[in-house]
Amino acid sequence: MIAILDCEMGNLQSVFHGIDSMGYDCEIIKSTELNDEYTHLVLPGVGNFHQVMSSKNIADIKNRVHKFAKTGKPILGICLGMQLLSDWGEEGGGTEGLGLIGGKVHRLFESKIIRLPHVGWNSVNFLHDHPLFSGLKNNLDFYFVHSYQFIPKHEESIYATTNHGNDFTSIVAERNIIGVQFHPEKSQSNGLKMLENFCAWDGKC
């Protein structure tokens, strides 16, 4: 059973329908419902870093997500969900993240030509092999909507990059945890294939 964690962010139903369409059982749950029956955890997200990490039940969310991570079961962060995996994010004035993958979240490069938010289809350049990439060609397009980027503490945690004015980390991964800056659930067949790969992943690389 795949758990989709409700942290009062958007896009829960889109992720649910994406996973469900791949034939996997999934449920949208609160942190208090996260238990051993769940084999995978998804942190979806459309929203504000500071708002999520300042919620009244964030201590419980953080504790339960860390406990799940220690089991070695797979965790996937999507868009804001990926950014929340970090140690700290500057959106909203600066807030601690979940601290699952070392790094910080900063605003993307912006200029008169390069506008934010970064919205639309853009190619993803895989830098390392990973079970989530199985059956997918490199440099395929996925759908992005964001203004902030995850800057990992360790370069080897960067599994893919994308260019929007400058290269930024579009996939970050360590151990049984992986985050994607784009929305696989909105990226048609390629994104659904990645969700399917996640659901079939045992958390080992």
N, C-alpha and C positions, 0 to 999 in steps of 0.2 A: 504494500500500500504506500502510495506517494503522498507525503504531507506537503500542502501549500500553506505557508505560514501567513496568517492575517495579522499584519502590524499596522492596520488602518491605513494602508497604502492602496493605490489604484491598481488596476489590471489583473485582479485576482481571477475573474471569470475567464478572461482570455487565456491565461495560463492553464486554468482548469480544462477548458475545452480543447486546447492544444494537446495536452497529455492524454485526455480521454479519447481523442480521435486516433491516438496511436494504440489504443486497446489496453491501456494501463488503468488500474483502479487508483483514484486519487480523491483527496478530500481537502477542503479549505478548513483550517483549524486555527484556534487560538493557541498561544504558547502553553497554556495550562493543560491542553489536550495532547501535547506531544509526548508519546510514550514508546515503548519497545516494539509495538506492533508495526510502526512505520519503518520502512526500509530506506527511504530517501526523503530528503528535505529540500524544498524550493523556497527561496526568499525572493518573491517578485517585487516589483516596485515602480510606481510612478508617483513621485511626491518630493518631499523636502527632507534632506538629511537631518537637519536640526530638529525638525518637528517629530520625526520618528524616534530619534535617540533621546528626546526630552519627554517622551510620553510617560505617564505615571507608572506603567508596568514594565518599563524597559529593563529594570534589574532582573525581573523574572525571565523576560525574553532572553536576555544575554546569558543567564545561567543555564537555561534549558537548551539553548542552541549550542553552547560550549559542551555541555554534557553529551548531546547528540554527536557532535563532531568527534569527541574522544572515543566513540564506539567504532570509528572507521567507516561508518555509513556515509554515502555520498551526499554532499550539499551543493546546491546550485544557486548562485545569486544572479538575478537578472536586472540590468539597468541600475536603478537605485539600490536594489538588493545586492548587486556586486559592490557598489561603493560602500555599503554598510559593513562589508567584510573587513574594511580597513581599520587602522588605529584611530584615525582622526579625519574629519572633513570640515572644510572652511565654510560651506554653505550655511547661511543663517548666523554667521558670526563665530563659528568654530565649536565643534562638539566631538567628543570621543565616539568612536565607532565600536563595532563588536569585537575588534581585535583578533580576528581569526587568521588574517593574512597581513603581515607587516606592510605598512605604507600609509600614505596620506592622500586625500582627495582635494584637488584644487580646480579652479575654473579653467576651462579650455582657453587656448589662444584666441584672441578676437582682434579684428581690425576693420577698416572700412570695407574691405573685400571679403574677409572671413567673418561671417555673422554667426551669432548664437541666438537660440539654441541650434545645435547641429541636428537637423531633421532630414530624414530620407534614407535612401539606399546608398550603401558604401561598401567597398570591398574589405574583406578581413584576411590579413596575411598571417597564416599559421607559421610559428617559429619552431615549434616542437611537436612531436607526435603526442596524441592524447586519445583515449577511448572515445571521447565525445566527437572527434573528428572522423571517425571510421565511416568510410563510404562517401566522404565529402571531398571535393576537389579544393585545392587552395585558391585563394583570392576570389571566392564567391561573394556575392552581395547579400548583406543582411540589413534589416531596418533599424535605424537609430533615431532616438529622440533624447537629447541630453545637452547640458551646458558644462558639466564637470567631468574630470578625468581622475582615475585611480593611478597614482604614481607609486609602484611597489618599492619596498625597502630593498629587495633583492632582485637584481636583473633577471635571474633565472626563473623568477615567478611569472615573468611576462611570456605568455603562450601565443599571443597574437597582437598585431598592431593594425591600426587604421589611420589614414591621413585625412585631417581636416585642418588645413593650414600647416600644421605640424603633425608628426606621427604621435599617436597616443595609444595607451594600452587598451585594447578592446577585449582581451581575454586574459585573466589572471588565474593562476592555479598553484596550489600547494597541497600535497598529500591527497586527501579525499574531498578537498574543497576546490570548487571552480566558480569563477564569476565571468559573466559575459556582459559587455556594456550595451549591446544591441538587444532587440526583442526577438528571440527565436519564434515565439508564438505568433508574431506578426510578419515573419519572414518566409511565408509560403513553404514549399516543399523542403528547401534546404534547412530552414529553421525547425520544421517538424521532425526532420531526420535527426537533428542535434538533440531535440527533446527525447526522441526515441532512444538514442544512444545513451543519454543520461539515465533514463529509466532502466536500461539494461546493464548499466555500469555497476560493478561491485565495490567501487571506491579505491581500487588499486590501479597503479600505473606501471 
